[in-house]
Amino acid sequence: MKRILPTLIAVALLSGCAPAPGSSTRQESGPSTTRERTSAPTPVLPTGAPHDVVGTVVRFSSDRTSVDVTVDQDTPAVREFLSVLPLELVVEEFNGKEKIAYLPRELDAAETPGSDPEDGDLIYFTPWGNLGFFYDATGIGYTDQTLHIGTFTAGREELALLETGAVTVAVVEE
């Protein structure tokens, strides 16, 4: 009897671990939910058709002026920038060399080359997540942290007029 009782207890415990009749212990695996980021969304025209981003005009408008930037590179960071438009920003002076504005979120800088900014360049500065309108790039050299977005022709005085309040940023429809 001493041997039968432990055996019965072991059998009862092991039967509780077995699957119910008609069920399977194999787990079904579905498609992976992990996604790898390959590129930013492609901006689209109002008709829904994707378009080439080079040549896209982005307008920065305040109540006193507007500055047009022509996109001249097709990079993941530029596409991602265009995908967040339209939006409102606040523009401010920085270091006597550029006007800056912080985006609501950082852009993905992967696979986007750095640049050597010049006067008239709109850039994205990766460490701070801000845009920069360079009007005096003297002494600024190449860095992987400065990503070129496009060019503009506005001067320092016109850029200063963007500092008067909210600035609307939107793609100019053709």
C-alpha positions as CSV (number, residue, x, y, z in Angstrom):
1,M,0.0,0.0,0.0
2,K,2.9,2.4,0.7
3,R,4.1,1.9,-2.8
4,I,0.7,2.2,-4.5
5,L,-0.2,5.6,-2.9
6,P,2.9,7.5,-4.2
7,T,2.4,6.0,-7.7
8,L,-1.3,7.0,-7.8
9,I,-0.4,10.6,-6.7
10,A,2.3,10.8,-9.4
11,V,-0.1,9.5,-12.1
12,A,-2.7,12.1,-11.0
13,L,-0.2,14.9,-11.1
14,L,1.2,13.9,-14.5
15,S,-2.3,13.5,-16.0
16,G,-3.0,17.2,-15.1
17,C,-0.1,18.3,-17.2
18,A,-1.3,16.4,-20.3
19,P,-3.2,18.3,-23.0
20,A,-7.0,17.9,-23.2
21,P,-8.2,15.3,-25.7
22,G,-8.3,16.8,-29.2
23,S,-6.0,19.7,-28.4
24,S,-2.6,20.2,-29.7
25,T,0.5,21.3,-27.7
26,R,2.1,22.8,-30.8
27,Q,2.0,26.6,-30.8
28,E,1.1,28.3,-34.0
29,S,3.4,31.1,-35.0
30,G,2.1,34.0,-37.1
31,P,4.1,36.6,-39.0
32,S,6.6,38.5,-37.0
33,T,5.4,41.8,-35.6
34,T,8.8,43.3,-35.6
35,R,9.4,45.7,-38.4
36,E,12.6,47.1,-39.6
37,R,12.6,50.7,-40.7
38,T,13.8,50.9,-44.2
39,S,12.8,54.3,-45.4
40,A,10.5,57.2,-44.6
41,P,7.1,57.4,-46.0
42,T,6.9,58.9,-49.5
43,P,5.1,62.2,-49.6
44,V,2.1,62.2,-51.8
45,L,0.3,64.7,-53.9
46,P,-3.3,65.4,-53.1
47,T,-4.3,62.9,-55.8
48,G,-2.5,60.2,-53.8
49,A,0.1,59.5,-56.5
50,P,3.7,59.4,-55.1
51,H,6.1,61.9,-56.6
52,D,9.8,62.7,-56.7
53,V,10.8,64.9,-53.8
54,V,13.5,66.8,-55.6
55,G,12.1,70.1,-56.7
56,T,9.4,70.1,-54.0
57,V,8.8,73.6,-52.6
58,V,8.2,73.9,-48.9
59,R,6.9,77.3,-47.7
60,F,7.6,78.7,-44.2
61,S,4.9,81.4,-43.6
62,S,4.5,83.8,-40.7
63,D,2.1,86.7,-40.5
64,R,4.8,89.0,-41.9
65,T,6.6,87.0,-44.6
66,S,7.1,83.6,-46.3
67,V,10.3,81.8,-47.3
68,D,10.3,79.1,-49.9
69,V,12.8,76.2,-49.7
70,T,13.4,74.0,-52.7
71,V,14.2,70.4,-51.8
72,D,17.3,69.4,-53.8
73,Q,18.0,65.9,-52.4
74,D,16.1,62.7,-52.1
75,T,17.1,61.1,-48.8
76,P,15.2,59.2,-46.1
77,A,15.5,62.3,-43.7
78,V,14.1,64.6,-46.4
79,R,11.2,62.2,-47.2
80,E,10.4,61.9,-43.5
81,F,10.5,65.7,-43.1
82,L,8.0,66.1,-45.9
83,S,5.8,63.4,-44.4
84,V,5.2,65.4,-41.2
85,L,4.0,68.5,-43.1
86,P,1.9,70.6,-42.7
87,L,2.9,71.8,-39.2
88,E,3.5,74.9,-37.1
89,L,6.9,75.8,-35.7
90,V,8.5,78.7,-33.8
91,V,11.7,80.2,-35.4
92,E,14.4,81.8,-33.4
93,E,17.9,83.3,-33.8
94,F,20.9,81.1,-33.1
95,N,24.5,82.2,-32.8
96,G,24.4,85.0,-35.4
97,K,24.6,82.4,-38.1
98,E,21.2,80.8,-38.6
99,K,17.5,80.7,-37.7
100,I,16.4,77.5,-36.1
101,A,13.2,75.7,-35.4
102,Y,12.5,72.5,-33.5
103,L,10.5,69.8,-35.1
104,P,7.8,67.9,-33.1
105,R,9.9,64.7,-33.4
106,E,13.3,63.7,-34.5
107,L,13.8,62.5,-38.0
108,D,15.5,59.2,-38.9
109,A,19.0,60.2,-40.1
110,A,20.0,56.7,-41.2
111,E,21.3,56.5,-44.7
112,T,21.3,60.3,-45.1
113,P,24.8,61.8,-45.8
114,G,26.1,64.8,-43.8
115,S,26.8,68.1,-45.4
116,D,29.0,71.2,-45.4
117,P,26.4,73.9,-45.1
118,E,26.5,77.1,-47.1
119,D,24.5,80.4,-46.9
120,G,21.0,79.7,-48.2
121,D,20.9,76.0,-47.0
122,L,18.1,74.6,-44.9
123,I,19.5,71.8,-42.8
124,Y,18.5,69.3,-40.1
125,F,20.8,69.1,-37.1
126,T,20.6,65.5,-35.7
127,P,21.8,66.0,-32.1
128,W,19.2,68.7,-31.4
129,G,16.4,67.6,-33.8
130,N,16.1,71.1,-35.3
131,L,16.0,72.7,-38.7
132,G,18.4,75.5,-39.5
133,F,18.3,78.3,-42.1
134,F,21.9,79.2,-42.6
135,Y,22.5,82.9,-43.5
136,D,26.2,83.0,-42.4
137,A,27.9,79.6,-42.7
138,T,31.4,81.1,-42.3
139,G,33.5,78.7,-40.3
140,I,31.0,75.9,-40.4
141,G,32.5,72.8,-42.0
142,Y,31.3,69.3,-43.0
143,T,29.7,67.1,-40.3
144,D,27.7,63.9,-40.4
145,Q,25.3,65.6,-38.0
146,T,24.2,68.3,-40.4
147,L,21.8,66.9,-43.1
148,H,21.0,69.1,-46.1
149,I,17.3,69.4,-47.0
150,G,17.2,72.2,-49.5
151,T,18.0,75.8,-50.5
152,F,16.4,79.2,-50.1
153,T,17.1,82.7,-51.4
154,A,15.8,84.8,-48.4
155,G,18.3,87.1,-46.7
156,R,18.9,87.7,-43.0
157,E,16.2,90.4,-42.8
158,E,13.5,88.3,-44.4
159,L,14.4,85.3,-42.2
160,A,14.1,87.6,-39.1
161,L,10.5,88.2,-40.0
162,L,9.8,84.5,-39.4
163,E,10.6,85.1,-35.7
164,T,7.3,87.0,-35.1
165,G,5.2,84.1,-34.0
166,A,3.9,80.8,-35.2
167,V,5.3,79.7,-38.6
168,T,3.2,77.4,-40.8
169,V,5.3,74.9,-42.8
170,A,3.6,73.2,-45.8
171,V,4.4,71.9,-49.3
172,V,3.4,74.3,-52.0
173,E,0.8,72.6,-54.2
174,E,1.5,72.9,-57.9
